[in-house]
Amino acid sequence: MTTVGVDLIEIDRVRRALERPRFRERCFTAAERDYCDSRPNPAQHYAARFAGKEAVGKALGFGVARRWAWQDIEIAGRPKPAVSLSGRVGAWAEQIGAGAIDLSMTHSRELASAVCVVDG
């Protein structure tokens, strides 16, 4: 069975979160931080990856509360993002027999969104 996850977030919300200590380190891998910080408007790229992680979690049916581990989902590459899973999220994906993960992300000046499709 194929499942879909969608997420939408305001870029300003992520921009404000980036001002908090440890937000970057808690939610994004070193490779994701390197990529986003190298862009002219880092908040747009962080927001798109944040939405991407949420969309992947939703498509996998992995609950956000207590079990969620932001760095267990890594999004790399462009223009077509690749998703790598590890830790608890990777174990969950294996347990449910998740197949290929397809992710699309986009952003405007104000919003970032992502759609994830997981083959079952």
N, C-alpha and C positions, 0 to 999 in steps of 0.2 A: 504494500500500500504506500502510495506517495503522500507525503505530508508537506504542508506549507507553513511558514512563519513570516510575519510581516512586522516591521517596527518603524516608527516615525519619531524623531526627536528634534527639539529646537536647538539650533547651534549655540545660541546665547546661553542656554542652560549648561551645555558642556563647557563653553568658554569660562563660565563662572566656576564650574567644578574644577577646571584645570588650575585655578588659583589656590585651591585647597592643597595642603601638604599631602603627599602620598597618593592622590587620586590617580595620577599617571601610572605609578608603580603598581598600584593595586589592581587596576583594570586592564592594563596593556602590557604586552611582552616588550622586551628590549628592542626587538626588530620592528614592532609596530610603532614604538616611541621614536625610533630613529627615522622611520619613514615620515610619520606625521610632522615631527619637528623640522624636517628638511623642506617642507612645503611652505609656500608664501603665506597661507592662512591655515595654520595648524589646527585650529578649532574645527574647521569644516571636516577635515580628514579624521580627527578623533571622533567627531560626532557620527560620521558615516560608519566607522568601525564599531562604535558603541551600538549603533542600531543594528549592524551586522551580527554582532554577538547575541543581541537580544533575539533577532530573527532566527538564528541558528538554534538557540535554546528553545524557542517556541516550536520550531519545526520538529525538533527531537522530542518534545514533550518533557523536557528536563526542567523541573521546578526551580524558580529563582530563589525562593526562600531556603535558607540554611544550607542547601546542597550546592548552590551556585558557586562556581569558581571562574572568575572572569578570564584568567590567564590560561585556562584549559581550552579556550577557543582562540586560535591565532588566525588572523586574516592577513595574507600577504599577497603582493603582486598587483599589477595593474596593466592594462585596463581591466582584465578579467581577474577578480580576486579568487585566490585559492584558500580553502579552509583546512586547517590542521587541528585535530582534536587530541587532547592528552588528559591525564588525570581522571577525575571523576566523570567528566563529560565524555571522554573517550571510552571509558568503561561502560557507561550507560549506552552509548551508541552501539557498542559491540553487543551488549546484552539484548537490545531490542532489534538487532539485525539491520541497523541502518546501512544503507548503501551509499551511493554517490551523493555528495552535497554540492548543490549549485547555488551560488550567492550572487546577487546583483545589488549594488549600492549606488546611491546618487545623492547629490545635495544641491540646494539652491543657496541664495544668500542667507536665508532664514532657517531652513529645515534640511535635515538629512534623513534618508529613509533607506530601508533594505528589505529585500524579499529573498527568502531562502526556500529552496525545494530540496527535500531529502527523499531519495528513492528507498523503498522498503523491501 
